Amino acid sequence: MKKFFEEFKAFAMRGNVVDLAVGVVIGGAFGKITTSVVNDIIMPLISMLTGGVNFSEWKWVLKEAVTKVNAEGVEEVVSAAVTVNYGNLISIILDFIIIAFAVFCMVKAINALHRKEEAPAEEPAPEAPPAPTSEELLTEIRDLLKERK
């Protein structure tokens, strides 16, 4: 049993596991932020564009709620309505798209930083040797002709 716990401790203290735990915690907080952005900013704007419709109220009623009036004249719910709340699904899909886009942008920025670190500083291209003058060319031709003879 002691060996089992030692192996677990070694596993849990590996760098990847700790990094993953940090990522999960930050991801949870980031999820709350994006949920707020969607619910408090984006959805009201979409609702305004659709004529004031609130997405969270969009649903299919499969079975109406059963109510009765009690002795005091107050209406009580005997059984709740059964509904399919597809408006919530639309909101969650928008959450996912925003989170995915933000993660994509973050990964793209990190990759760009890594490429800058990995790329060596550009060395200036060596200058091409100067073109030979006509006298130098004629001298070379003369020497080649002398060697042929």
C-alpha positions, -999 to 999 in steps of 0.1 A, spaced: 0 0 0 29 24 8 43 18 -27 9 27 -42 8 60 -24 44 68 -34 36 62 -70 5 83 -67 25 111 -51 51 109 -79 23 110 -105 5 139 -89 36 160 -85 47 157 -121 49 191 -139 22 181 -164 -4 173 -138 2 205 -119 0 225 -151 -32 207 -160 -47 215 -126 -39 252 -130 -54 252 -165 -86 236 -152 -90 262 -124 -83 291 -148 -106 276 -174 -134 274 -149 -130 311 -141 -127 320 -178 -159 300 -184 -177 322 -159 -165 353 -176 -176 341 -210 -210 330 -196 -215 365 -183 -204 381 -216 -229 359 -235 -258 363 -210 -253 399 -201 -240 415 -234 -244 393 -265 -278 377 -258 -295 411 -250 -282 424 -283 -294 394 -302 -327 397 -284 -330 433 -295 -323 423 -331 -350 397 -329 -376 421 -316 -371 419 -279 -373 381 -276 -355 367 -246 -336 335 -257 -338 320 -222 -376 319 -225 -375 300 -258 -389 265 -251 -412 239 -264 -439 230 -239 -444 192 -239 -469 192 -210 -485 223 -195 -482 229 -157 -512 218 -136 -524 244 -111 -552 248 -87 -566 277 -66 -563 272 -29 -587 284 -2 -571 319 0 -576 323 -38 -539 319 -46 -530 297 -76 -506 268 -66 -487 246 -90 -496 210 -86 -472 197 -112 -446 217 -131 -446 221 -168 -424 198 -189 -404 218 -214 -375 216 -238 -355 247 -232 -337 252 -265 -330 289 -258 -306 278 -231 -289 255 -257 -284 285 -280 -268 304 -252 -245 276 -243 -235 272 -280 -226 309 -281 -205 304 -249 -186 275 -266 -179 295 -297 -166 325 -277 -144 303 -255 -131 284 -286 -123 316 -304 -105 331 -273 -85 299 -268 -76 299 -306 -64 335 -304 -44 327 -272 -27 297 -288 -20 316 -320 -3 344 -300 18 319 -279 29 301 -311 39 334 -326 60 342 -295 77 308 -297 85 313 -334 101 346 -326 122 330 -299 133 301 -321 141 321 -352 178 332 -351 186 368 -358 190 373 -395 226 377 -406 232 401 -434 237 384 -467 273 383 -478 280 408 -505 286 394 -540 321 398 -552 326 427 -575 323 419 -612 357 416 -629 367 445 -651 373 441 -688 411 442 -683 409 414 -658 387 393 -682 411 400 -711 440 390 -689 423 357 -680 416 350 -717 452 357 -726 465 333 -699 441 306 -710 453 309 -746 489 307 -735 482 275 -716 466 259 -747 497 265 -768 
